[in-house]
């Protein structure tokens, strides 16, 4: 086992799969010689050359449109979009083409690819380098959406995504690209898509109130920090790292909510029509009679992402903790 | 404006014969002798053009009688579509727009399959998911048209680029109308094709004077401008562009100048032709009329041969319409097929709700 950060784990997964599967091709802006704006693809061009690691013109619509054609032909392209904030010029190709190709052709054609892109704030990136657009893709039938929170999951989820038959949006939480470190096996392994992970269990034998927190990506660590503080206040927290956002592992979520009777969803994206809204609706459908308090969303505000005040915008631990207390006391 | 010329070794027979840069094979006086070596393709070109015309007329009638949702009538575009498709090899890929729906049938997609698709029947290869003229034909390397005009152009480049990466002897044909040149996908496609020297042939139908072809210079692509009423000329130019692509010389933008069949744009032509029950001769500019006359003069076809083709395709259409109507709609549960490779739990629940409600008469 090696110690890796998120960047190294993703790089390791790409390298491993490119060796194993000659169909895998990485393309994007400066992904080749430079190794990507965050150096995630560093060294791939040296090892695999011009045909497999391609520096493209600066056009997300062009990158995603041509990647779809490559996928139709039989390659497994891995386009990198430098920041998720830049994905919108290619949004039509994702929504109208990538997501619908299998369905509209009755299964004759599919466009298997993994779109990698960094998401989230907290790096002083301002409004165009900080967004979390996951719900815009979860809403589109035909896509899978993944967001790892640690190096082990990042490698395993990326390998699983590359081998999954459907197109995957792979959102990388850039705030923890290098901050998140951990043991990562050197060889081949996968983390199954569609499976959430219980990262903290509530002890119900204590008689203390308990709250389930749903989180993913960089905000998982904020949920954990808030849970530590909550325990000091006599509140047990159970934390579910969703890992795959869609299709969501509602069974794991429901099992936890049925156990605690209380739930908080944390995400960086704006609250209105964010993924938290869907999660709360699903929980209401599945767990209504188990609920002891209204589900709560601790999310980004319904504003653009601010540059100076980004730490006020983000749903950090100091904003999650009051929600935990409020929910526990309800 | 000067265009990057087609490779002379491949296009020696393509000298412009008009006062402008328009490539023509069929002229008032007859066939340009330099195109005579391509005459063997003439009968197949004419046969497919007649078939395309008759099918489109039937589709307009089916739309008017509300048997199908809609149809992208293509009267006048036959030389562009058939000429380009037949110029490609069977192993080459085709990305048509919806208006170039005949790419599938020209490659061999049976008309009964095309009609099942138009009706969205239980036997539609697209399972009733997509509107008429968006049929997939993977076995024939024809990608289903998108409803988003122009979205297929960068995809065509990607497929060609993938073939190049794999060192496979495959080129790609992208078919579209000049309206696509207003959008970003057109720019992305031509820019990426130029940068990566992708083996693509872009064939753009344009009205006289639109001169989409001039854009090729900016992207470093070869280009040609051809008479869209002249199937032999389209065939020759696309063949030359294909040869360039295969030789690794990159993409070509071919502008096919649409014949002026006024008042086609207003739809009045379809009305008049359908009312008269005859759409086979729309005047001296009609690509069918021009090719048929030229081939007859060259002793390649009998003028009367057209009647047999028409009778054949009408019989196929009659049977195809009956079969599509008889097949009925796909089962409701098929809405959920092919959203993903499998059926995820949330879709299985929705499917169960739909089919369960129907079982219970709800």
Interface residues (C-beta under 8 A of the other chain):
Chain A: X25 X51 X52 X54 X56 X57 X59 X61 X62 X64 X65 X66 X67 X68 X69 X70 X71 X72 X73 X74 X75 X77 X89 X92 X93 X96 X97 X102 X103 X104 X105 X106 X107 X108 X109 X110 X141 X142 X144 X165 X166 X194 X247 X248 X250
Chain B: X93 X95 X124 X125 X126 X127 X129 X130 X134 X136 X137 X138 X143 X144 X146 X147 X148 X151 X153 X154 X155 X156 X157 X158 X159 X160 X161 X162 X163 X165 X166 X172 X184 X185 X188 X189 X191 X192 X195 X196 X337 X338 X339 X340 X341 X342 X344 X345 X346
